[in-house]
Every structure is written in structure tokens, then in C-alpha cells.
Amino acid sequence: NETAFSLAQKLAEFLEARGVSVWLCSAWKGDEVREQVPGSDLILTTGGDGTILRAVQAVAPQPIPITGVNLGKLGFMTELSADEALDRLPALLAGEGWIDERALLEAELTATDEEPEVAQKFYVLNDAVVARREIARMIYVKASVDGEPLTTYRADGVMVATATGSTGYSLAAGGPVLHPQADEFLLVPILPHLSLNYNLVLPPAAVVKLEINAGHRATLSIDGHISLPLPSGAS
């Protein structure tokens, strides 16, 4: 996005003129961002909420503040508009900002022996969604909490959502709204059929396992921008 890059350059020049060491990188180049992150005191993103979500994947679990400058349509998570960014940065540099701490989830994907390459770890700011890949087919998802069997969902999908994500897809699927700074998280079925049909609010230490239990093809979505196919047996 040329507009976002142009604004990022202006912000970089502004900061460098005040003696701040700056680096620039596209949020879509996660590996490059991860190389630059160590030693950083603040991450500025120029774009929308999607840019922040991508930045989180590169920054987490390091406790580095992220401030978003909004160029998108909604900007629920961005703090500054493009017009006010240059005027507000000096206050941030002077330590006059505030930190809004949000809970993250750690998601680990393991697959069958036939597809070991999909075994990965992710950090989740909004939600991790296991959903169908075919329009007219349900999937079967075996769920357990802290090692104890819960149910096998027959549904369009199942999601695990943070407090931040509770006002997004989870809310549209009938989930409750959590306080933004709550540590609890949600387990929400998506259009279940003849299976567990209510949402669970779980404590932060709970471990949820979702396993694709035969049925039709499924996919894993992390914060709406990472999408991976799930074979039967993946969890």
C-alpha cells in the first residue's frame, strides 16, 4: 500500500530528526519483522486493524507496545488517525502514553504423519477458527478442555476467541462480549447441528484441544489472515 508506506516514511523521518533509531518493514514480511523486533521499544503500524494483527504475529510473545496509525476503514484497534500522528508522537516519546494490555492465545497446530509440514505455532489476538472448506458440508470437531472430553461438534466450525475478539466474528456467531482487558477466553460453536449449542467462557490457564474427526475438509484461520488446510486427524 503506497499510502501506508509513504506515511511510514514520514513518521520515520520525523523520529530520526529527534534522535530515535528507526527501522521500516512491511507487516506482510513476518520473518523480516521478527529479525528487527529485538531491542525495539515501540512498534508503529500504518494501515488498519489487519496490519496490527499481522504485526502481532511477528512481535509476540515479546512485550513490546504496538501503536496503530489508522489508514483503514474501521480501525477498532488503532489509536491514532493519519492526520494526528505527527502531532501525537512527541507525547509518546515523552512517555505520556498509556498501555492497554490485551490477552493473547497460543495456538499450536499438529497434523497427521502425511502432512507434517503444517505443524506450526501461532499467537492469537482475535480468534482461531476451525471451519468447513466446502459450502454445503458440516465438519466434525472433537473438543476437549484440560484433557477432559467435552463434545464432538457437528457444525460449520468452532472458534476460540479472546476478549479482544469477542466483539468480532465470535459476537456474530452468538458469543458473549467480554471486557477488553479480561484474561478469560471463549469457545464458540458456529451453527452447530444436533450437538452442544452454547458458548463457554474459560479461564486463561485452560487448554482447549480441537481435533478434526473425519468428515469433510476443514481449514484453520488465525486472526482472519492466516489460513491453513486441515486434514482429518489434525488438532
HUTA-V895749 format. One record per backbone hydrogen bond with DSSP energy under -0.5 kcal/mol. CO is the residue of the C=O (numbers start at 1). NH is the residue of the N-H. E is the energy in kcal/mol with one decimal. If there is no record, write none. Layout:
BEGIN
CO:NH:E  CO:NH:E
END
This chain:
BEGIN
1:5:-2.2  2:6:-2.6  3:7:-2.2  4:8:-2.4  5:9:-2.2  6:10:-1.9  7:11:-2.5  8:12:-2.4  9:13:-2.6  10:14:-2.3  11:15:-2.4  12:16:-2.9  13:17:-1.9  15:18:-1.3  15:20:-2.2  16:19:-1.8  26:29:-1.8  28:30:-0.8  29:33:-2.1  30:34:-2.6  31:35:-1.4  32:36:-1.1  33:36:-0.8  33:37:-1.9  34:38:-0.7  37:40:-2.6  41:65:-0.6  42:44:-0.5  43:67:-3.0  45:47:-0.5  45:69:-3.3  47:71:-4.3  47:72:-1.2  48:51:-0.5  48:52:-1.3  49:53:-2.4  50:54:-2.0  51:55:-2.2  52:56:-2.4  53:57:-1.2  54:58:-1.1  55:59:-2.3  56:60:-2.6  59:62:-1.7  62:64:-2.2  63:65:-0.5  65:43:-2.4  67:45:-2.3  68:70:-0.6  68:79:-1.2  68:80:-2.4  69:47:-2.5  70:82:-1.0  80:70:-3.5  81:84:-0.5  81:85:-1.0  84:88:-1.9  85:89:-1.7  86:90:-0.6  88:91:-0.6  88:92:-1.4  89:93:-2.6  90:94:-1.5  91:96:-2.8  92:95:-1.6  98:100:-0.6  99:101:-0.8  105:107:-0.6  105:124:-3.1  107:122:-3.1  108:110:-0.6  109:120:-1.2  110:235:-2.9  112:115:-1.5  113:116:-0.7  115:118:-1.3  116:119:-1.7  118:120:-0.7  120:109:-3.2  122:107:-2.7  123:125:-0.5  124:105:-2.2  126:162:-2.5  127:223:-3.1  128:160:-2.6  129:131:-0.6  129:221:-2.7  130:158:-2.7  131:219:-2.7  134:137:-1.2  138:216:-0.7  139:141:-0.5  139:155:-2.0  140:142:-0.5  140:213:-2.9  141:143:-0.5  141:153:-3.1  142:211:-2.6  143:150:-2.8  143:151:-1.3  144:209:-2.5  145:148:-1.9  148:145:-2.4  151:143:-3.3  151:153:-0.6  153:141:-2.6  153:155:-0.6  154:193:-3.4  155:139:-2.7  156:132:-2.3  157:190:-3.3  158:130:-3.0  159:188:-2.9  160:128:-2.6  161:186:-3.1  162:166:-0.7  163:166:-0.7  164:167:-0.8  165:168:-1.9  165:170:-0.8  168:172:-1.8  169:173:-1.6  170:175:-2.9  171:174:-1.6  176:178:-0.5  179:182:-2.4  185:202:-3.3  186:161:-1.8  186:188:-0.5  187:200:-2.2  188:159:-2.9  189:191:-0.7  190:156:-2.0  190:157:-1.1  200:187:-2.3  200:202:-0.6  202:185:-2.2  203:206:-1.9  206:208:-0.5  207:146:-3.5  209:144:-2.0  211:142:-2.9  211:213:-0.6  212:214:-0.9  212:233:-2.4  214:140:-0.6  217:133:-2.0  217:134:-0.6  218:230:-2.7  219:131:-2.5  220:228:-2.5  221:129:-2.9  221:223:-0.6  222:225:-1.8  222:226:-1.4  225:227:-0.5  226:222:-2.5  228:220:-3.3  229:231:-0.5  230:218:-1.2  231:234:-2.0  234:212:-2.8  235:210:-0.6
END
